[in-house]
Amino acid sequence: MKALRRRIERLFEWISAALLLALAVEVLVGIIFRATGRPLVW
């Protein structure tokens, strides 16, 4: 049971890291577009 719990925790860690990375990339792209004078319209 502990092994399964450890695997699930590791999976959630990877998912959280991927979501944080995606958010960081999205924010940086938005900043770059705004700096070039072409802000994104959502």
TIMARTOR-858487 format. One record per residue: residue number from 1; residue in one letter; x, y negated, z negated of N, C-alpha, C in turn. Coordinates in nm, 4 decimals, always signed. Layout:
TIMARTOR-858487
R   i aa      n.X      n.Y      n.Z     ca.X     ca.Y     ca.Z      c.X      c.Y      c.Z
R NUM  a        X        Y        Z        X        Y        Z        X        Y        Z
...
This chain:
TIMARTOR-858487
R   i aa      n.X      n.Y      n.Z     ca.X     ca.Y     ca.Z      c.X      c.Y      c.Z
R   1  m  +0.0820  +0.1200  +0.0000  +0.0000  +0.0000  +0.0000  +0.0864  -0.1265  +0.0000
R   2  k  +0.1972  -0.1221  -0.0740  +0.2853  -0.2390  -0.0788  +0.3472  -0.2668  +0.0578
R   3  a  +0.3786  -0.1604  +0.1316  +0.4390  -0.1786  +0.2639  +0.3408  -0.2466  +0.3586
R   4  l  +0.2151  -0.2064  +0.3518  +0.1128  -0.2680  +0.4367  +0.0956  -0.4152  +0.4008
R   5  r  +0.0914  -0.4431  +0.2721  +0.0773  -0.5822  +0.2278  +0.1956  -0.6663  +0.2738
R   6  r  +0.3158  -0.6103  +0.2652  +0.4358  -0.6820  +0.3077  +0.4303  -0.7118  +0.4578
R   7  r  +0.3831  -0.6149  +0.5365  +0.3724  -0.6368  +0.6819  +0.2701  -0.7444  +0.7146
R   8  i  +0.1579  -0.7425  +0.6441  +0.0548  -0.8435  +0.6684  +0.1059  -0.9820  +0.6293
R   9  e  +0.1764  -0.9912  +0.5178  +0.2336  -1.1200  +0.4774  +0.3326  -1.1703  +0.5812
R  10  r  +0.4153  -1.0801  +0.6330  +0.5132  -1.1178  +0.7359  +0.4413  -1.1659  +0.8625
R  11  l  +0.3324  -1.0979  +0.8994  +0.2542  -1.1383  +1.0162  +0.1987  -1.2788  +0.9973
R  12  f  +0.1434  -1.3063  +0.8797  +0.0896  -1.4393  +0.8530  +0.1992  -1.5452  +0.8523
R  13  e  +0.3173  -1.5103  +0.8068  +0.4297  -1.6046  +0.8115  +0.4628  -1.6409  +0.9557
R  14  w  +0.4681  -1.5401  +1.0432  +0.4982  -1.5657  +1.1838  +0.3887  -1.6488  +1.2497
R  15  i  +0.2634  -1.6193  +1.2193  +0.1524  -1.6959  +1.2762  +0.1598  -1.8410  +1.2292
R  16  s  +0.1857  -1.8624  +1.1016  +0.1966  -1.9984  +1.0478  +0.3112  -2.0744  +1.1131
R  17  a  +0.4243  -2.0087  +1.1294  +0.5401  -2.0731  +1.1928  +0.5080  -2.1095  +1.3373
R  18  a  +0.4404  -2.0206  +1.4089  +0.4050  -2.0479  +1.5484  +0.3087  -2.1658  +1.5579
R  19  l  +0.2118  -2.1724  +1.4679  +0.1173  -2.2839  +1.4693  +0.1865  -2.4161  +1.4363
R  20  l  +0.2771  -2.4145  +1.3405  +0.3520  -2.5361  +1.3070  +0.4370  -2.5822  +1.4247
R  21  l  +0.5002  -2.4881  +1.4923  +0.5821  -2.5223  +1.6082  +0.4961  -2.5805  +1.7202
R  22  a  +0.3805  -2.5197  +1.7460  +0.2906  -2.5702  +1.8500  +0.2437  -2.7116  +1.8169
R  23  l  +0.2113  -2.7365  +1.6914  +0.1676  -2.8698  +1.6509  +0.2798  -2.9717  +1.6674
R  24  a  +0.4010  -2.9344  +1.6300  +0.5150  -3.0250  +1.6442  +0.5391  -3.0591  +1.7909
R  25  v  +0.5307  -2.9595  +1.8779  +0.5507  -2.9834  +2.0215  +0.4416  -3.0754  +2.0743
R  26  e  +0.3178  -3.0517  +2.0339  +0.2073  -3.1351  +2.0807  +0.2244  -3.2802  +2.0365
R  27  v  +0.2649  -3.3011  +1.9132  +0.2856  -3.4371  +1.8627  +0.4005  -3.5047  +1.9370
R  28  l  +0.5102  -3.4322  +1.9575  +0.6239  -3.4904  +2.0294  +0.5875  -3.5262  +2.1732
R  29  v  +0.5120  -3.4413  +2.2396  +0.4691  -3.4713  +2.3767  +0.3807  -3.5958  +2.3772
R  30  g  +0.2909  -3.6066  +2.2804  +0.2063  -3.7255  +2.2708  +0.2879  -3.8518  +2.2488
R  31  i  +0.3889  -3.8444  +2.1640  +0.4757  -3.9602  +2.1394  +0.5520  -3.9975  +2.2653
R  32  i  +0.6034  -3.8980  +2.3362  +0.6787  -3.9250  +2.4596  +0.5894  -3.9906  +2.5640
R  33  f  +0.4679  -3.9385  +2.5828  +0.3772  -3.9984  +2.6807  +0.3417  -4.1412  +2.6417
R  34  r  +0.3169  -4.1652  +2.5135  +0.2829  -4.3004  +2.4690  +0.4010  -4.3948  +2.4880
R  35  a  +0.5224  -4.3475  +2.4635  +0.6417  -4.4311  +2.4788  +0.6650  -4.4685  +2.6247
R  36  t  +0.6242  -4.3821  +2.7161  +0.6423  -4.4118  +2.8584  +0.5298  -4.4983  +2.9135
R  37  g  +0.4335  -4.5348  +2.8282  +0.3267  -4.6235  +2.8720  +0.2085  -4.5511  +2.9326
R  38  r  +0.2041  -4.4195  +2.9210  +0.0918  -4.3430  +2.9748  +0.0328  -4.2552  +2.8646
R  39  p  -0.0400  -4.3154  +2.7703  -0.0946  -4.2365  +2.6591  -0.1945  -4.1322  +2.7088
R  40  l  -0.1970  -4.0209  +2.6406  -0.2895  -3.9139  +2.6768  -0.4298  -3.9488  +2.6285
R  41  v  -0.5284  -3.9172  +2.7099  -0.6679  -3.9375  +2.6721  -0.7267  -3.8003  +2.6441
R  42  w  -0.7653  -3.7774  +2.5208  -0.8148  -3.6442  +2.4844  -0.9602  -3.6368  +2.5165
